[in-house]
Amino acid sequence: MDDKKRLQELDRRFIWHPFTQMKDWQAEDPLIITEGNGCFIRDRDGRWYLDGVSSLWVNIHGHRRRELDEAIKAQIDRISHSTLLGMANAPSIELAGRLAELLRQSGMAGLTKIFYSDNGSTAVEVALKMAFQYWRHRGDSGRNAFVSLNNAYHGDTLGAMSVGGIPIFHDTFRPLLFHTFKAPAPYCYRCELGAEPVHCGMACLEKMDNVLQEHHQEIAAVIVEPLVQAAGGMIIWPEGFLRGVRGLCDRYGLLMIADEVATGFGRTGRMFACEHEAVAPDIICLSKGITGGYLPLAVTVATDNIYNAFLGEFSELKTFFHGHSYTGNPLGCAAAVACLGIFEQEDTTGRLPPKIKLLRERLEGMSSHPHVGDVRNKGLMAGIELVRDKKTKEPYPWERKMGWEVSRYAREKGVLIRPLGNVVVVMPPLSIAEDDLARMLDVIHDGIEAVT
Ligand SMILES: Cc1ncc(COP(=O)(O)O)c(C=O)c1O
């Protein structure tokens, strides 16, 4: 048996893939990736593909970046892991200093206390627990609820799902989840309030105001994905909504949690999405691009005000009782320091505007297609929403897997993308060359033609 067959068989027998119907998977010829270089990854058959999904939205500077490879190798030669429970390590200290400075430069000088974990979901769990316990220490034990948006995605652990709002992912688990007040998402193409965008005066924000007015004394924090509800279908917020959420949190004296797991590290064209509207949350969650897409690492960053509320005598039990085995892992932190170094040396965000312009122009070109209902982007995050009927906005039934059909077509042409239902997602590494981006968009365009 050749090695490819052997691996396929082992995979089929022993691996349960995430977000995957394994019955379909069993029937597929699985893509087994063995190598990467820049924005391309290679499978076992030696075929190269453009990594148009950034290996699930994490890759920033490309694969096999010399600086990242060397930083990790150098750290391996010192130590690969030691715990942050009761001791410190050099890379996590260096990174914390760099992140605090980066947040300061991005207008979030108040965010200085960095709590490490391993992935986006744990960063959110930490934020929720921190916000909840903060109020306990302030002597306010009635704040047991959160506000989140419909269509939100904050991860797959129980707390993160509790503040999520995507029925297909979350409804099964609803009996296990804690109560959260929901507010409408600013999904202008399919406004749940039936309002006409632009002229609506952001009626969805008013609805959030109503929820807060009625329940603010029960609420610990409002959690949002600033500017882009990513997994919800690349929903781009109208200008002012984020500022409006901050304004409401201030008015009712609530904490604001910004989940920038998907939007952080240059994705929206700025280092952080909050920068676009000069908003500083009380807690920010970061992961995905933090290590350039190399290793699992996350941070939850809080203000001094929150941190100080946890200070007390040992016997007061004000300690934040949370931590993971690999919290502050030195390899991940060394990769993250190197990743930030590349941002600085190459001015990664400064080089984005021509790529974003190209993306925008191509999307506009696709918007006249009879089965493209909406195109939207912020920075290098984009969604193309396919519809059965453009006039009525009737979606394709989700079982038809139209997004997947386009992805399948793209894969045959050497481009890897991953849809969100009927939304074709464009999410390449920030380092993608303009001609590769153009080719990716050509393939997507042809795929939409072919499939619809
Ligand atoms: C905004 C947001 N928060 C949290 C998460 C969860 O991150 P992870 O998959 O690393 O747990 C994601 C993942 O896509 C995300 O987009």
The ligand as an SDF file (V2000), in Angstrom:
LIG
                    3D

 16 16  0  0  0  0  0  0  0  0999 V2000
  -14.8340   36.1320   16.5420 C   0  0  0  0  0  0  0  0  0  0  0  0
  -14.4040   34.7690   16.9560 C   0  0  0  0  0  0  0  0  0  0  0  0
  -14.3090   34.4690   18.2660 N   0  0  0  0  0  0  0  0  0  0  0  0
  -13.8920   33.2690   18.6840 C   0  0  0  0  0  0  0  0  0  0  0  0
  -13.5730   32.2760   17.7940 C   0  0  0  0  0  0  0  0  0  0  0  0
  -13.1430   30.9210   18.2900 C   0  0  0  0  0  0  0  0  0  0  0  0
  -11.8110   30.7360   18.0770 O   0  0  0  0  0  0  0  0  0  0  0  0
  -11.1740   29.2380   18.1540 P   0  0  0  0  0  0  0  0  0  0  0  0
  -11.6840   28.5190   16.9590 O   0  0  0  0  0  0  0  0  0  0  0  0
   -9.7150   29.4940   18.1080 O   0  0  0  0  0  0  0  0  0  0  0  0
  -11.6280   28.6590   19.4330 O   0  0  0  0  0  0  0  0  0  0  0  0
  -13.6600   32.5280   16.4300 C   0  0  0  0  0  0  0  0  0  0  0  0
  -13.3210   31.4820   15.4560 C   0  0  0  0  0  0  0  0  0  0  0  0
  -13.5550   31.5740   14.2910 O   0  0  0  0  0  0  0  0  0  0  0  0
  -14.0980   33.8000   15.9860 C   0  0  0  0  0  0  0  0  0  0  0  0
  -14.2330   34.0900   14.6970 O   0  0  0  0  0  0  0  0  0  0  0  0
  1  2  1  0
  2  3  1  0
  2 15  2  0
  3  4  2  0
  4  5  1  0
  5  6  1  0
  5 12  2  0
  6  7  1  0
  7  8  1  0
  8  9  2  0
  8 10  1  0
  8 11  1  0
 12 13  1  0
 12 15  1  0
 13 14  2  0
 15 16  1  0
M  END
$$$$
